Structures are given as C-alpha cells and as structure tokens.
C-alpha cells in the first residue's frame, strides 16, 4: 500500500504463476479499483503453445473445482480448449511456466488462468480469479488418486450405504465437492438433481483413511 494525494493506493498481486494484479484507490469515502490485469511479458511462441497442448493432453483428465461449488473431471485429451473460456485469450511466459489467460468477454471481471510448468511438464494451475477470490482450482492428480483409493478401501458405511465404487466412477452419476483442508480433503458425494442419498467425510492425504463420515437423504422441494 502507498499513499497518494487523494488517499491510499492498494496493489493486490495474486499468488502462483499468474501474476495477476489489481490496483485500488482508498480514501475516506470511496473504495474503487480496476479489473484484474494480466502482467506484461512475452507471449508464448507457436512452438511453446504446441508444447503446452501436448502436456495438457498427456494428463487426459483434470479435476477442477468450479465457481458454482462443484468439483468435476474434465476430459483434456484434446487439449486446452476443454478448459478455456470462449472469449479473448492472452498468453505469457513467466519463468518456467507457460500461462494462458481467458475471459468470457473483455469486460468480464473473472479471469480463468491455466498454467503449465514446462520443466516438470505438468499443469500446475487451473482456476478462476476475481476480487474477492473464488474458491476454485485444480485438484492435483495425486490427491485424486489418494481420495479414490480411500473411498474404494474404506468407503463401506454399513447400513448407511457405500462409496466403494470410487471417486472416478461416482463422478459419472453424482455431484462431487472436494474442499482442501490443511492435511486432508472434505469430500461430499451428493445426489444428482439435489434429491437422494448423500455422503460427507474427510480423507487424510497421508494415510488415505476416512474419518468423520456422515450420511443423509435430501428430498426434492415441493
């Protein structure tokens, strides 16, 4: 934060590879600011974009937590088009990361950011950014594997039901919500359409065990 003749200027810079920033003006009566700005820098070359596409396709499936609160598997076997908004796009080379930014339109405040580590050859970021921030983003493939394993091994809840089909299978018929905690994930398996049997539990990332399980039944509102 810096002081100006008209008050204070607050600059917010997003963490991670995106480098997105926004500048806000504060005085005794007003708080105003601009849309998130894409940082200056070099655009990706055609060769770098082709490399990004190859890295994304190699993942085959990426799990993304969306702004509406659902966590969904996205088929990326055909490349980045499955992830990006249909509006304007820009690219930047930021260190070892290739970053693609997309908006639904030029005046849309939310920016979707896709970042690929060209050295480690993996997607490191896939999230929607705005101020205040969305709780969205990429669920690392290794975390998905732990959650899926935990559900298959420990997901039999007796008379309450079972999630032993695993995360990947249940995502085809249920609404999934994955919320990261410090060392675990809070997992919700919700019925399609909002009515039916539902489960909630924690999965420990280190031990792949389940705790705090609960079950319920949602009914359709009349």
C-alpha positions in Angstrom: 0.0 0.0 0.0 1.2 3.5 -0.8 -0.1 7.0 -0.1 -1.3 9.3 -2.8 -2.6 12.9 -2.7 -6.1 11.6 -2.9 -5.7 8.8 -0.3 -4.1 5.4 -0.4 -3.3 3.1 -3.3 -3.5 -0.7 -2.7 -2.0 -3.1 -5.1 -3.1 -6.8 -5.0 -1.0 -9.4 -6.7 -2.2 -13.0 -7.0 0.0 -15.8 -5.8 1.1 -18.5 -8.2 2.3 -18.3 -11.7 -0.5 -16.0 -13.0 1.0 -12.7 -11.8 -2.5 -11.1 -12.0 -2.8 -7.8 -10.2 -5.3 -5.1 -9.4 -4.9 -1.5 -8.1 -7.4 0.0 -5.8 -7.8 3.6 -4.6 -8.9 4.2 -1.0 -10.0 7.5 0.7 -12.3 8.5 3.5 -15.4 8.0 1.4 -14.7 5.6 -1.5 -13.1 2.3 -2.4 -12.6 1.8 -6.1 -10.5 -0.2 -8.4 -9.9 -1.8 -11.8 -10.4 -5.2 -13.2 -7.6 -7.8 -12.7 -4.8 -7.0 -15.1 -2.6 -9.5 -16.9 1.1 -8.9 -16.3 3.3 -7.6 -19.0 5.7 -10.0 -20.7 6.4 -12.2 -23.7 3.7 -14.0 -25.4 4.1 -17.8 -26.0 5.6 -18.8 -29.3 3.8 -21.3 -31.6 6.2 -24.0 -30.5 5.6 -23.3 -26.8 1.9 -23.4 -27.3 2.2 -26.7 -29.1 4.2 -28.0 -26.1 1.6 -26.8 -23.7 -1.1 -28.6 -25.7 0.9 -31.8 -25.6 1.5 -31.6 -21.8 -2.2 -31.0 -21.2 -3.3 -33.8 -23.5 -1.0 -36.2 -21.6 -2.9 -35.6 -18.4 -6.1 -37.0 -20.1 -8.3 -35.9 -17.2 -8.0 -32.9 -14.8 -10.3 -32.4 -11.8 -11.3 -28.7 -11.4 -13.3 -27.1 -8.5 -15.6 -24.7 -10.3 -17.1 -21.3 -9.1 -20.5 -22.9 -8.6 -19.1 -25.2 -5.9 -18.9 -28.5 -7.9 -15.7 -30.5 -8.5 -15.7 -32.0 -12.0 -13.4 -34.2 -14.1 -12.6 -32.5 -17.4 -11.5 -34.6 -20.4 -8.4 -32.8 -21.7 -7.3 -35.5 -24.1 -7.9 -33.0 -27.0 -6.0 -30.1 -25.3 -6.7 -26.8 -23.6 -9.9 -25.9 -25.5 -11.8 -28.1 -23.0 -10.7 -25.8 -20.1 -10.7 -22.2 -21.5 -13.5 -19.7 -21.8 -14.7 -19.0 -25.3 -13.8 -15.3 -25.1 -10.5 -13.4 -25.6 -7.3 -15.1 -24.6 -3.7 -14.0 -23.9 -0.5 -15.9 -23.1 2.6 -15.2 -21.1 5.9 -16.9 -20.5 6.6 -16.5 -16.8 9.8 -18.2 -15.7 9.4 -21.9 -16.4 5.6 -21.5 -16.6 3.5 -21.0 -19.7 0.4 -19.2 -18.7 -2.9 -18.9 -20.7 -5.5 -16.3 -19.6 -9.1 -16.3 -20.8 -12.2 -14.3 -20.2 -15.8 -14.8 -21.3 -15.7 -11.2 -22.6 -13.4 -8.2 -22.5 -15.4 -6.6 -19.6 -15.8 -9.8 -17.6 -14.1 -9.4 -14.2 -13.3 -13.0 -13.7 -10.2 -14.5 -15.5 -9.5 -18.2 -16.0 -5.8 -19.0 -15.6 -4.2 -22.1 -17.0 -0.5 -22.5 -16.0 1.8 -25.3 -17.2 5.3 -26.0 -15.8 7.3 -26.5 -18.9 10.2 -28.1 -17.0 8.2 -30.6 -14.9 5.7 -31.0 -17.8 2.5 -30.8 -15.7 -0.4 -28.5 -15.3 0.1 -26.5 -12.0 -2.8 -24.1 -12.1 -6.4 -24.1 -13.5 -8.6 -21.6 -11.6 -10.9 -18.6 -11.9 -9.6 -15.4 -10.4 -11.5 -12.3 -9.2 -11.6 -9.9 -6.2 -12.7 -11.2 -3.8 -11.2 -14.5 -4.8 -13.2 -17.6 -5.9 -12.6 -20.9 -4.1 -11.7 -22.7 -7.3 -8.8 -24.5 -8.8 -7.0 -27.6 -9.9 -7.1 -30.7 -7.7 -3.7 -32.4 -8.2 -3.9 -35.8 -9.8 -2.0 -37.4 -6.9 -4.7 -36.1 -4.5 -7.4 -37.5 -6.7 -5.6 -40.9 -6.6 -5.5 -40.8 -2.8 -9.2 -39.9 -2.4 -10.2 -42.6 -4.9 -8.2 -45.2 -3.1 -9.6 -44.2 0.3 -13.1 -44.5 -1.0 -12.5 -47.9 -2.5 -10.8 -49.3 0.6 -12.7 -47.6 3.4 -16.0 -46.3 1.9 -18.3 -49.0 3.1 -20.6 -47.3 5.7 -22.7 -50.3 6.5 -26.4 -49.7 6.7 -25.9 -46.1 5.6 -24.5 -47.1 2.2 -21.2 -47.2 0.3 -18.9 -45.1 -1.8 -16.6 -48.1 -2.6 -17.2 -47.6 -6.3 -14.6 -44.9 -6.0 -14.4 -41.2 -6.8 -13.9 -41.6 -10.6 -16.9 -43.9 -11.0 -19.3 -41.9 -8.7 -18.5 -38.7 -10.5 -20.4 -40.1 -13.5 -23.7 -40.2 -11.6 -23.2 -37.9 -8.6 -22.3 -34.3 -7.8 -18.8 -34.2 -6.2 -17.5 -31.5 -4.0 -13.8 -31.6 -2.8 -12.6 -28.9 -0.4 -8.9 -28.9 0.7 -8.2 -28.6 4.4 -4.7 -28.5 5.9 -3.8 -32.1 5.5 -7.0 -33.6 4.2 -10.0 -33.2 1.9 -13.6 -32.7 2.9 -15.5 -34.8 0.4 -19.2 -34.6 -0.4 -21.0 -37.1 -2.7 -24.3 -35.5 -3.5 -27.3 -36.9 -5.4 -27.9 -35.7 -9.0 -30.8 -33.2 -9.1 -30.4 -32.4 -5.4 -32.5 -35.2 -4.0 -31.5 -38.7 -2.9 -28.8 -40.2 -0.7 -25.7 -38.2 0.1 -22.4 -38.7 2.0 -19.8 -36.5 3.6 -16.4 -37.4 5.1 -12.8 -36.5 5.4 -9.9 -38.2 3.6 -6.4 -38.0 5.1 -3.9 -37.3 2.3 -1.1 -39.1 4.1 -2.8 -42.3 5.2 -5.7 -42.5 2.7 -8.1 -43.1 5.5 -11.6 -41.8 6.0 -13.0 -40.1 9.2 -15.9 -38.0 10.2 -18.3 -39.8 7.9 -22.0 -38.8 7.8 -24.9 -39.7 5.6 -28.3 -38.2 4.8 -31.1 -38.1 2.4 -32.1 -34.9 0.5 -35.7 -34.6 -0.7 -37.0 -32.5 -3.6 -38.6 -29.3 -2.5 -42.3 -29.1 -3.2 
